[in-house]
Amino acid sequence: MWWHSIIGNVSAGNMGWIIFGFIGQIMFTMRFITQWLASEKAKKTVIPLSFWVYSILGSAVLSIYAIYRKDPVFLLGQLPSVFIYFRNIMLNRKSEVQAANSNSVDM
């Protein structure tokens, strides 16, 4: 098969892990697509909640894959960012609540 020249002979179990890794990469890539589409719709730069959700899911899956591969460089590049993405969601929610409270006081 043509993919043997790219990935070599891979067992079914390892192929499952490769597919798992690709799924993580696709989820991580989806964050850019959703951000781009949301920005185009708004005609300005926006970062929707889905950007952070895809970031968390993609990084979590890729971190699991990096653990399986025993790749500390890959793991260090992915795992800490999961916490940053969660923190960004928390900051965003806090800002939204404060804006809602400010608007309700003004009325």
C-alpha positions in Angstrom: 0.0 0.0 0.0 1.1 3.6 -0.6 1.1 4.6 3.0 3.8 2.1 3.9 6.3 4.4 2.3 5.2 7.1 4.8 4.6 5.2 8.0 6.2 1.9 7.4 4.7 -1.4 8.5 2.4 -0.7 11.4 0.5 -3.1 13.5 -3.3 -2.7 13.9 -2.8 -1.5 17.5 -0.3 1.1 16.4 -2.5 2.1 13.5 -5.3 2.8 16.1 -2.9 5.1 18.0 -1.9 6.9 14.8 -5.6 7.4 13.9 -6.2 8.7 17.5 -3.3 11.1 17.1 -4.7 12.4 13.8 -8.1 12.9 15.4 -6.4 15.1 18.0 -4.7 17.0 15.3 -7.9 17.5 13.4 -9.6 18.8 16.6 -6.8 21.1 17.2 -7.0 22.4 13.7 -10.7 22.9 14.0 -10.1 25.7 16.5 -8.5 27.8 13.7 -11.3 27.1 11.3 -14.0 28.0 13.9 -12.2 31.2 14.8 -11.7 32.2 11.2 -15.4 31.6 10.4 -16.6 33.5 13.5 -14.3 36.4 12.6 -15.5 36.5 9.0 -19.2 36.5 10.2 -18.5 39.3 12.7 -16.3 41.2 10.3 -13.8 41.6 13.1 -11.4 39.3 15.1 -13.4 37.2 17.6 -12.5 34.1 19.6 -15.6 32.0 20.2 -16.0 29.5 23.0 -15.7 26.7 20.4 -12.1 27.8 19.8 -11.2 27.1 23.4 -13.2 23.8 23.5 -11.4 22.5 20.4 -8.1 23.7 21.9 -8.8 21.7 25.1 -10.0 18.6 23.3 -7.2 18.6 20.7 -4.5 19.3 23.3 -5.8 16.6 25.6 -5.9 14.0 22.8 -2.5 14.9 21.6 -1.2 14.8 25.2 -2.5 11.3 25.5 -0.9 10.4 22.2 2.4 11.9 23.3 2.3 9.9 26.5 1.8 6.7 24.5 4.7 7.7 22.2 6.8 8.5 25.3 7.7 11.8 23.7 8.5 14.4 26.4 9.0 17.3 23.9 5.6 16.7 22.3 3.9 16.3 25.8 5.5 19.5 27.1 4.2 21.3 24.1 0.6 20.2 24.6 -0.2 19.4 28.2 0.4 22.7 29.9 -1.7 24.6 27.4 -4.8 22.6 28.4 -4.8 24.5 31.7 -4.3 27.8 30.0 -7.3 27.1 27.7 -9.5 26.3 30.7 -8.3 29.5 32.4 -9.2 31.5 29.3 -12.7 30.1 29.4 -13.0 31.0 33.1 -11.7 34.6 32.4 -14.2 34.9 29.5 -17.1 33.7 31.6 -16.1 36.1 34.4 -16.0 39.0 32.0 -19.4 38.1 30.6 -21.0 37.9 34.0 -19.5 41.3 35.0 -20.8 42.8 31.7 -24.2 41.4 32.4 -24.3 42.7 35.9 -23.1 46.1 34.7 -25.9 46.2 32.1 -28.5 45.2 34.7 -27.4 47.9 37.1 -27.5 50.6 34.3 -31.2 49.8 33.5 
